[in-house]
Amino acid sequence: FKLVRHLFIKYSLGGGLYGKNSFYVWFQHKDAYQVILDGVKGGPKEKRLAAQFIPKFFSSFPELADAAINAQLDLCEDEDVSIRRQAIKELPRFAAGENLPRVADILTQLLQTDDSAEFNQVNSALISIFKIDPKGTLGGLFSQILQGEDVVRERAIKFLSTKLKTMPEDVMTKEVEDYVFTETKKVLEDVTGEEFVLLMRVLSGLKYLQTVSGRQQLVELVVEQAFLEQALNPADTDSVDRLLQCTRQALPLFSKNVHSTRFVTYFCEHVLPNLSMLTSPVAELDIQLEILKLLAEMSPYCGDMDKLEANLMMLFEKLLEFMPLPPEDENGENAVSEEPKLQFSYVECLLFSFHQLGKKLPDFLIDKINTEKLKDFKIRLQYFARGLQVYIRQLRVALQGKTGDALKTEENKIKVVALKITNNINVLIKDLFHNPPSYKSTVTLSWKPVQKTEAAPKRSSGEDTGTGTLGKKVSPLPRRDARQIYNPPSGKYSATIGNFSYGRSITGQML
């Protein structure tokens, strides 16, 4: 390999590739370039020289293109990390014309490296060739996602989910975004839950899918993944997890123009009847509360339903389960030793969902519920409302005068949430006590940030809260990044206030 060193010296002193004093004359025949290619079989010095010279003169010998790329690939897999890094750094120089998809494929495979500096270099190289030919680079990435090793597939998907959104608009053209959408749909035919979330992040970031029709396309994709045409097996954790993941991904897409009807219908027909039998995919997750929260968040965006009355009846019956009757007097036949617990968190979700769907059939409680059942319902509402007033007073006293850091303690944050929940329920119950029942009040769900609107709603519920958290109507079309998918808290509530106890959900007992 003395010739390799000789070429290096000749190049260094010659001042270029094409001048009279240059060493371009050494490459009038491909034999000279072949010597450089053979340098990959030499020692570390020869390999380092080869890593530089192979790409430098690559375009001069198109007939040796395959051999040159293979030689550079050998260097990318060398045991010496410095040689690998040098070879990877030069790979984009091979990315021209029909060679680019192959280079993209090679770089995608190299994402499996565990060396952080090398991994960053591979990412930089992929970004570099992406800006040269986006579709060609995507072809290499999606080829490995569909056919490559698991670790390569995983890292290629993560590359797309993190890097595409950083590409300039002149690179991410409509044609390129169409290609991403088409290829991602192929991948979605067989994905894990984590991959589904990442790929939805990729699609949600595409500019042309920010329109109403684009978001509708994304909802259709999620519907396919959710298997909404099949009945839910509540004992199958995979099925329950799939429904949760899909619903969370669909939630930010819903608006007054992109409806949640199919999901809300599925929850009412297949999930609520099996609520108590659901098997949680995560041990510490309160699966019933999580389901009810998702239903509540979707309900404002529900469109026309084929079985509205039946779905309202299911919500009504489920609401009765969580709203106890008052205990009998001491002389009553059904006297109980303990006051029933009031499941505030569950009731907030169910009341909110019922209130939202009830707007579509405002005479439901009058025309569809018989007199005795309606009377029973109002007794339960009244009992619940009495308990609410007690806890609201206690919570206000406990939070009175606290501001700033004092409200940031874990105990006080729980109390603030509890106050929001009880205020919300109080407002919704007042609406239902109207004759006929009213569905005009607006509340912000206790776990959601308050959305500001330019015009105040006609009827504000803030007068009953003292916190300013209610009476603001959630904007139906918030920015995509402003609407957050609800993730259940990982810790457990432990604070108490009087006889008011906090568990995974906010509950309490009558005093």
Disulfide bonds with the S-S distance in Angstrom:
none
